[in-house]
């Protein structure tokens, strides 16, 4: 029987990063992955392929709508080759997954393909695709099996017309009318892909705002921008039925005033979130506990009730974000190695990769009000930036929330071009407990988008933004 210091079950961002760090620290490490490719949901049917399609569709839309303003004239018809676009996405995924395999080899991580399950707290069974099984022994195990798309009890996902994000990444045609259930990150990103390619897109959201977990100001601004792009939004609507008749999907929902909304489309994307995935792990054999939401129960060190078994990422509590899972993977391995790592869960940024992008870190205005924390607000619009006007990306703003008494930055919320990259400045500043004045006094290169962060900080500091 093969024995290891550490075995990781699941090769998504949390799992493969944990395996790499374990290899770096000299642990004899194995990684178990049920699918033939490494990388988990993020690399195969999540973050990476959706960004590839977002970029491709952005190029297509720019070509159709924006090149002329730059003095670039096309004398001929612009046509869409969806098959080629999907193929490029697949190539990006293949290259990225191959990169993970290279890193496993580089760090001497042994990879097993098959379904890993517990026989005990120290023994694991691996059921390979060819039907064979193998048993291995380990001192420590990290559960990193991630999540799967969630649905509603009355919806029958047929993966043809009523689909999840997985199927939406490989459609063979552009929908005529794509109905999206759920106004969160996944629904909006994939909705924007197909809106750019010519689909009518309707978003039905149960709460009163899209991106409901983020600052309400971001949701209002993104709604305004996406409506201009052609989205239809139905917030505060509760879906009651989804039915398919041939190539038509009918979605029924209760309106905020108690009436009924009926939408008909040719595709319905169910994007109501994700749920932890522990199927096949046989956690009972190891004695590992789950909570009432199906998540593996862990303590502050991400340790389960069985001391040598840990769990990270989407399968435990907290935001379902790839970068959160990566940080947790490193934290667990370094703890096992006797180091003293830490994660500040209050400063894990959230990003929506629509265009304009949306990014947020720290407290929202709604949270500060609910907690009774006195704050001051500085906001600066992108339209006042020279760099934004030069690139025709003038929509959005930066909002900084700072403590009224101490001036410490408590939250930063951005909607605009390159917000996904800009948020890192805010995270860095907040990790060092910077004040709004600290950020305001840092020299920012001109002309850049990040000048909006400086200006918002100035606005929060005695309302003295320069270019507002």
C-alpha positions as CSV (number, residue, x, y, z in Angstrom):
1,X,0.0,0.0,0.0
2,X,1.3,3.4,-0.9
3,X,1.6,5.9,1.9
4,X,1.7,9.7,1.9
5,X,2.2,12.6,4.2
6,X,-0.7,14.4,2.6
7,X,-3.5,13.6,0.2
8,X,-5.7,16.2,-1.4
9,X,-9.1,15.2,-2.8
10,X,-10.1,17.5,-5.6
11,X,-7.9,19.4,-8.1
12,X,-9.6,22.8,-8.3
13,X,-7.8,26.0,-7.3
14,X,-7.9,25.1,-3.6
15,X,-6.8,21.5,-4.1
16,X,-4.0,21.9,-6.6
17,X,-2.6,25.0,-4.9
18,X,-2.5,23.0,-1.6
19,X,-0.7,20.2,-3.4
20,X,1.9,22.5,-4.8
21,X,2.5,24.1,-1.5
22,X,2.8,20.7,0.1
23,X,5.4,19.7,-2.5
24,X,7.3,22.9,-1.9
25,X,7.5,22.1,1.8
26,X,8.8,18.6,1.2
27,X,5.7,16.6,2.0
28,X,5.1,13.3,0.1
29,X,1.9,14.4,-1.6
30,X,-0.8,12.8,-3.7
31,X,-3.8,14.4,-5.5
32,X,-7.0,12.6,-6.3
33,X,-9.2,13.9,-9.2
34,X,-12.3,12.1,-10.5
35,X,-12.1,13.7,-14.0
36,X,-9.5,13.2,-16.6
37,X,-8.3,16.9,-16.5
38,X,-7.1,18.8,-13.5
39,X,-8.3,22.2,-12.4
40,X,-11.8,21.5,-11.2
41,X,-14.8,23.7,-11.9
42,X,-12.8,26.9,-12.1
43,X,-10.5,25.9,-14.9
44,X,-12.8,23.5,-16.8
45,X,-16.3,24.9,-16.6
46,X,-16.1,28.1,-14.6
47,X,-13.8,31.0,-14.2
48,X,-11.4,30.4,-17.1
49,X,-13.8,29.4,-19.9
50,X,-16.3,32.1,-19.0
51,X,-13.6,34.8,-19.1
52,X,-12.4,33.4,-22.5
53,X,-15.9,33.8,-23.9
54,X,-16.3,37.2,-22.2
55,X,-13.2,38.4,-23.9
56,X,-14.1,37.0,-27.3
57,X,-17.6,38.5,-27.2
58,X,-16.2,41.8,-26.1
59,X,-14.0,41.9,-29.2
60,X,-17.0,41.1,-31.3
61,X,-19.1,43.8,-29.8
62,X,-16.3,46.3,-30.1
63,X,-15.9,45.5,-33.8
64,X,-19.6,46.0,-34.4
65,X,-20.2,49.1,-32.3
66,X,-17.0,50.9,-31.3
67,X,-14.3,50.7,-33.9
68,X,-15.7,53.4,-36.1
69,X,-15.4,56.0,-33.3
70,X,-11.7,55.2,-33.3
71,X,-11.4,55.9,-37.0
72,X,-11.2,52.2,-37.9
73,X,-13.5,51.4,-40.8
74,X,-14.5,47.9,-41.9
75,X,-15.5,47.6,-45.5
76,X,-17.3,44.3,-45.4
77,X,-19.7,42.3,-43.3
78,X,-18.7,41.3,-39.7
79,X,-19.8,37.7,-39.1
80,X,-19.8,35.6,-35.9
81,X,-18.3,32.1,-35.9
82,X,-19.6,30.7,-32.6
83,X,-18.1,27.3,-33.2
84,X,-14.6,28.9,-33.5
85,X,-15.2,31.1,-30.5
86,X,-16.2,28.0,-28.4
87,X,-13.1,26.2,-29.8
88,X,-10.8,29.0,-28.7
89,X,-12.3,28.8,-25.2
90,X,-11.7,25.1,-25.2
91,X,-8.0,25.6,-26.2
92,X,-7.6,28.1,-23.4
93,X,-9.0,25.6,-20.9
94,X,-6.8,22.8,-22.3
95,X,-3.6,24.9,-22.0
96,X,-4.5,26.0,-18.5
97,X,-5.2,22.5,-17.3
98,X,-2.0,21.2,-18.9
99,X,-0.2,23.9,-16.9
100,X,-1.6,22.4,-13.7
101,X,-0.4,19.0,-14.7
102,X,3.1,20.4,-15.3
103,X,3.1,22.0,-11.8
104,X,2.1,18.6,-10.3
105,X,5.1,17.0,-12.0
106,X,7.4,19.8,-11.1
107,X,6.5,19.6,-7.4
108,X,6.6,15.8,-7.3
109,X,2.9,15.4,-6.6
110,X,1.5,12.0,-7.6
111,X,-1.8,12.3,-9.4
112,X,-4.5,9.6,-9.2
113,X,-7.5,9.7,-11.6
114,X,-10.6,8.4,-10.0
115,X,-13.1,8.9,-7.2
116,X,-11.5,9.2,-3.8
117,X,-13.5,8.0,-0.8
118,X,-12.7,7.4,2.9
119,X,-12.2,3.9,4.3
120,X,-11.1,5.3,7.6
121,X,-9.6,8.6,8.8
122,X,-6.2,7.5,7.4
123,X,-7.1,5.2,4.5
124,X,-8.6,6.2,1.1
125,X,-10.0,4.2,-1.7
126,X,-9.5,5.3,-5.3
127,X,-12.0,4.0,-7.9
128,X,-10.4,4.5,-11.3
129,X,-12.5,5.0,-14.5
130,X,-11.5,1.5,-15.7
131,X,-13.2,-0.1,-12.7
132,X,-10.1,-0.9,-10.7
133,X,-9.7,0.3,-7.1
134,X,-6.6,1.1,-5.1
135,X,-6.1,1.8,-1.4
136,X,-3.6,4.4,-0.1
137,X,-2.7,5.5,3.4
138,X,-2.1,9.1,4.5
139,X,-1.2,11.1,7.6
140,X,-3.3,14.1,6.6
141,X,-6.1,14.6,4.1
142,X,-7.5,17.8,2.6
143,X,-11.0,17.7,1.2
144,X,-11.2,20.1,-1.7
145,X,-14.1,18.7,-3.7
146,X,-15.7,22.1,-4.4
147,X,-19.3,22.7,-5.5
148,X,-21.9,22.1,-8.2
149,X,-24.6,24.3,-9.7
150,X,-27.6,24.6,-7.5
151,X,-31.2,24.6,-8.7
152,X,-34.7,25.0,-7.5
153,X,-36.7,22.0,-6.4
154,X,-39.3,22.3,-9.2
155,X,-36.9,22.9,-12.1
156,X,-35.9,19.9,-14.2
157,X,-32.5,20.7,-15.7
158,X,-32.4,18.9,-19.1
159,X,-29.0,20.3,-20.1
160,X,-30.5,21.1,-23.5
161,X,-32.9,24.1,-23.2
162,X,-33.0,24.3,-19.4
163,X,-29.3,24.6,-18.6
164,X,-26.7,25.4,-16.0
165,X,-23.5,27.4,-16.5
166,X,-21.7,24.2,-17.7
167,X,-23.9,23.9,-20.7
168,X,-24.0,27.6,-21.3
169,X,-20.3,27.5,-22.0
170,X,-20.7,25.2,-25.1
171,X,-23.9,26.2,-26.8
172,X,-24.0,25.5,-30.5
173,X,-26.1,28.5,-31.3
174,X,-26.8,32.0,-30.0
175,X,-30.1,32.0,-28.1
176,X,-32.9,34.1,-29.5
177,X,-34.1,34.8,-26.0
178,X,-32.0,33.7,-23.0
179,X,-33.9,33.8,-19.7
180,X,-31.5,33.9,-16.8
181,X,-32.8,32.9,-13.3
182,X,-30.5,34.6,-10.8
183,X,-29.0,38.0,-11.0
184,X,-25.6,37.1,-9.5
185,X,-22.1,36.8,-10.9
186,X,-22.6,33.7,-13.1
187,X,-25.9,34.7,-14.6
188,X,-24.8,38.2,-15.5
189,X,-21.5,37.2,-16.9
190,X,-22.9,34.5,-19.2
191,X,-25.9,36.7,-19.9
192,X,-23.5,39.4,-21.2
193,X,-21.7,37.0,-23.4
194,X,-24.9,36.1,-25.3
195,X,-26.3,39.6,-25.2
196,X,-23.2,40.8,-27.1
197,X,-23.6,38.0,-29.6
198,X,-27.2,39.1,-30.3
199,X,-29.5,37.3,-27.8
200,X,-32.3,39.0,-26.0
201,X,-31.5,38.5,-22.3
202,X,-34.0,38.6,-19.4
203,X,-32.8,38.3,-15.8
204,X,-35.2,37.2,-13.1
205,X,-33.9,37.9,-9.6
206,X,-35.6,37.0,-6.3
207,X,-34.1,39.9,-4.3
208,X,-34.7,43.6,-5.0
209,X,-31.2,44.0,-6.6
210,X,-28.8,42.2,-8.9
211,X,-25.5,41.2,-7.3
212,X,-27.4,41.3,-4.0
213,X,-24.4,40.4,-1.8
214,X,-22.5,43.5,-2.9
215,X,-22.9,47.1,-2.1
216,X,-26.4,48.3,-3.3
217,X,-24.8,51.2,-5.1
218,X,-22.9,48.8,-7.3
219,X,-26.1,46.9,-8.1
220,X,-28.0,50.1,-9.1
221,X,-25.2,51.3,-11.3
222,X,-24.7,47.9,-13.0
223,X,-28.4,47.6,-13.6
224,X,-28.4,51.0,-15.3
225,X,-25.4,50.1,-17.5
226,X,-26.7,46.7,-18.5
227,X,-30.1,48.0,-19.3
228,X,-28.4,50.4,-21.8
229,X,-26.8,47.3,-23.3
230,X,-30.2,45.7,-23.8
231,X,-30.7,43.6,-20.7
232,X,-34.2,43.2,-19.2
233,X,-34.4,42.9,-15.4
234,X,-37.2,41.6,-13.2
235,X,-36.0,42.0,-9.6
236,X,-38.1,41.1,-6.6
237,X,-39.6,38.3,-8.7
238,X,-40.0,34.7,-7.3
239,X,-39.8,32.0,-10.0
240,X,-42.7,29.5,-9.6
241,X,-42.4,27.3,-12.7
242,X,-40.1,26.5,-15.5
243,X,-41.6,24.4,-18.3
244,X,-40.3,23.3,-21.7
245,X,-42.4,22.6,-24.8
246,X,-40.2,21.6,-27.7
247,X,-37.7,24.4,-28.2
248,X,-39.6,26.8,-26.1
249,X,-39.0,27.4,-22.4
250,X,-41.7,29.2,-20.3
251,X,-40.7,30.8,-17.0
252,X,-43.4,32.0,-14.6
253,X,-42.7,34.2,-11.6
254,X,-44.7,36.1,-9.0
255,X,-44.2,39.9,-9.2
256,X,-43.5,42.1,-6.2
257,X,-47.1,43.2,-6.2
258,X,-48.5,39.6,-6.3
259,X,-49.2,39.4,-10.1
260,X,-47.7,36.9,-12.5
261,X,-44.9,37.3,-15.0
262,X,-44.7,34.9,-17.9
263,X,-41.6,34.9,-20.1
264,X,-40.9,32.7,-23.1
265,X,-37.5,32.0,-24.5
266,X,-35.6,29.3,-26.3
267,X,-33.0,28.8,-23.5
268,X,-33.2,29.2,-19.7
269,X,-30.0,29.5,-17.7
270,X,-30.5,28.5,-14.1
271,X,-27.9,30.5,-12.1
272,X,-29.2,30.5,-8.5
273,X,-25.8,29.7,-7.0
274,X,-23.8,26.7,-6.1
275,X,-23.9,23.9,-3.5
276,X,-21.1,22.0,-1.8
277,X,-20.2,18.7,-3.4
278,X,-19.4,15.7,-1.2
279,X,-21.0,12.9,-3.2
280,X,-19.0,9.7,-3.1
281,X,-16.5,10.8,-0.3
282,X,-18.0,8.4,2.2
283,X,-17.4,10.9,5.0
284,X,-19.2,8.7,7.4
285,X,-16.4,6.1,7.3
286,X,-13.9,8.7,8.6
287,X,-16.4,10.3,11.0
288,X,-16.3,13.7,9.3
289,X,-19.4,15.9,10.1
290,X,-21.4,18.1,7.8
291,X,-23.9,20.8,8.6
292,X,-27.5,21.2,7.6
293,X,-26.5,22.9,4.3
294,X,-24.2,20.0,3.3
295,X,-21.0,21.8,4.1
296,X,-18.1,20.1,5.8
297,X,-17.9,21.5,9.3
298,X,-14.5,23.0,10.1
299,X,-13.0,25.1,12.9
300,X,-11.0,28.4,12.5
301,X,-8.0,26.3,11.3
302,X,-10.1,24.6,8.6
303,X,-9.8,21.3,10.6
304,X,-12.7,19.0,10.7
305,X,-13.9,17.2,13.8
306,X,-11.3,14.5,12.8
307,X,-7.9,16.2,13.6
308,X,-5.9,14.9,10.7
309,X,-8.6,15.8,8.1
310,X,-9.1,19.3,6.8
311,X,-11.5,20.9,4.3
312,X,-11.2,24.0,2.1
313,X,-12.9,26.0,-0.6
314,X,-16.5,25.7,-1.7
315,X,-17.1,22.6,0.4
316,X,-16.8,24.7,3.6
317,X,-18.5,27.9,4.9
318,X,-17.7,31.3,3.4
319,X,-17.7,32.8,-0.1
320,X,-17.4,30.4,-3.0
321,X,-14.4,32.0,-4.7
322,X,-11.4,30.4,-6.3
323,X,-9.0,32.8,-4.6
324,X,-10.5,32.1,-1.2
325,X,-10.0,28.4,-1.8
326,X,-6.3,29.0,-2.8
327,X,-5.6,30.9,0.3
328,X,-7.2,28.2,2.4
329,X,-5.2,25.5,0.7
330,X,-1.9,27.3,1.5
331,X,-3.0,28.0,5.1
332,X,-3.8,24.4,5.9
333,X,-0.5,23.0,4.5
334,X,1.5,25.6,6.2
335,X,-0.3,24.9,9.5
336,X,0.5,21.2,9.1
337,X,4.2,22.2,8.5
338,X,4.2,24.1,11.8
339,X,4.0,27.6,10.4
340,X,1.7,30.4,11.5
341,X,-0.2,31.6,8.4
342,X,-3.4,33.7,8.4
343,X,-6.3,34.6,6.3
344,X,-8.3,37.9,6.7
345,X,-11.7,36.8,5.6
346,X,-13.0,40.4,5.8
347,X,-10.6,41.3,3.0
348,X,-11.3,38.7,0.3
349,X,-12.3,40.6,-2.8
350,X,-15.4,39.8,-4.9
351,X,-15.4,40.4,-8.6
352,X,-18.0,40.4,-11.4
353,X,-16.3,40.1,-14.8
354,X,-19.0,41.9,-16.8
355,X,-17.9,45.1,-18.7
356,X,-17.8,47.3,-16.9
357,X,-16.3,45.1,-14.2
358,X,-17.4,45.2,-10.6
359,X,-15.1,44.6,-7.6
360,X,-15.6,45.0,-3.9
361,X,-13.7,44.4,-0.6
362,X,-14.6,45.1,3.0
363,X,-17.9,46.4,4.4
364,X,-20.8,47.6,2.3
365,X,-22.8,50.7,3.3
366,X,-25.7,48.5,4.2
367,X,-23.4,46.5,6.6
368,X,-22.0,49.6,8.3
369,X,-25.5,51.0,8.8
370,X,-26.7,47.7,10.3
371,X,-23.7,47.5,12.6
372,X,-24.1,51.1,13.7
373,X,-20.6,52.1,12.6
374,X,-20.3,55.8,11.7
375,X,-18.6,56.2,8.3
376,X,-17.8,58.8,5.7
377,X,-18.1,58.3,2.0
378,X,-15.9,59.4,-0.9
379,X,-17.0,58.7,-4.5
380,X,-15.4,59.5,-7.8
381,X,-16.9,58.9,-11.3
382,X,-14.8,57.3,-14.1
383,X,-16.2,59.9,-16.5
384,X,-13.9,62.5,-14.9
385,X,-10.8,60.5,-15.7
386,X,-8.7,61.4,-18.7
387,X,-7.7,57.7,-19.2
388,X,-11.3,56.6,-19.1
389,X,-12.3,59.2,-21.8
390,X,-9.3,58.1,-23.9
391,X,-10.5,54.5,-24.0
392,X,-14.2,55.3,-24.0
393,X,-14.7,53.5,-20.7
394,X,-16.5,56.3,-18.8
395,X,-19.2,54.3,-16.9
396,X,-18.9,53.6,-13.2
397,X,-17.3,54.9,-10.1
398,X,-15.0,54.2,-7.1
399,X,-16.6,54.4,-3.6
400,X,-14.5,54.5,-0.5
401,X,-16.0,54.0,3.0
402,X,-13.9,55.2,5.9
403,X,-14.4,55.3,9.7
404,X,-15.6,58.7,10.8
405,X,-13.3,58.9,13.8
406,X,-10.1,57.0,12.7
407,X,-10.3,57.5,8.9
408,X,-9.4,53.8,8.5
409,X,-10.8,52.5,5.2
410,X,-13.6,50.0,5.9
411,X,-14.7,49.2,2.3
412,X,-13.9,49.9,-1.3
413,X,-16.4,49.3,-4.1
414,X,-15.6,49.8,-7.8
415,X,-17.6,49.5,-10.9
416,X,-15.8,50.4,-14.1
417,X,-13.1,49.3,-16.6
418,X,-10.4,47.1,-15.0
419,X,-12.1,47.1,-11.6
420,X,-11.0,43.5,-11.2
421,X,-7.3,44.5,-11.2
422,X,-7.8,47.8,-9.4
423,X,-9.3,46.2,-6.3
424,X,-5.9,44.7,-5.4
425,X,-4.7,48.2,-4.4
426,X,-7.6,48.5,-2.0
427,X,-7.0,45.1,-0.5
428,X,-3.3,45.9,0.0
429,X,-4.1,49.3,1.7
430,X,-6.7,47.7,3.9
431,X,-4.5,44.8,5.0
432,X,-2.1,47.5,6.4
433,X,-5.1,49.4,7.9
434,X,-4.6,52.4,5.7
435,X,-6.6,55.6,6.2
436,X,-8.4,57.3,3.4
437,X,-5.8,60.1,3.7
438,X,-3.0,57.5,3.3
439,X,-4.4,56.5,-0.1
440,X,-5.0,60.1,-1.0
441,X,-1.4,61.0,-0.4
442,X,0.1,58.2,-2.5
443,X,1.2,59.3,-5.9
444,X,-0.7,57.5,-8.7
445,X,0.5,57.5,-12.3
446,X,-1.3,59.7,-14.7
447,X,-3.3,58.9,-16.8
448,X,-4.6,55.7,-15.2
449,X,-7.8,54.2,-14.0
450,X,-6.4,53.9,-10.5
451,X,-6.4,57.6,-10.2
452,X,-10.1,57.2,-9.4
453,X,-9.1,55.4,-6.2
454,X,-6.9,58.3,-5.2
455,X,-9.7,60.8,-6.0
456,X,-12.3,58.8,-4.1
457,X,-9.9,58.8,-1.1
458,X,-9.5,62.5,-1.4
459,X,-13.3,62.9,-1.5
460,X,-13.5,60.9,1.7
461,X,-10.9,63.2,3.2
462,X,-12.7,66.5,3.8
463,X,-14.4,66.2,0.4
464,X,-11.4,67.5,-1.5
465,X,-11.3,65.5,-4.7
466,X,-9.3,67.4,-7.3
467,X,-11.1,66.6,-10.5
468,X,-14.7,66.1,-9.4
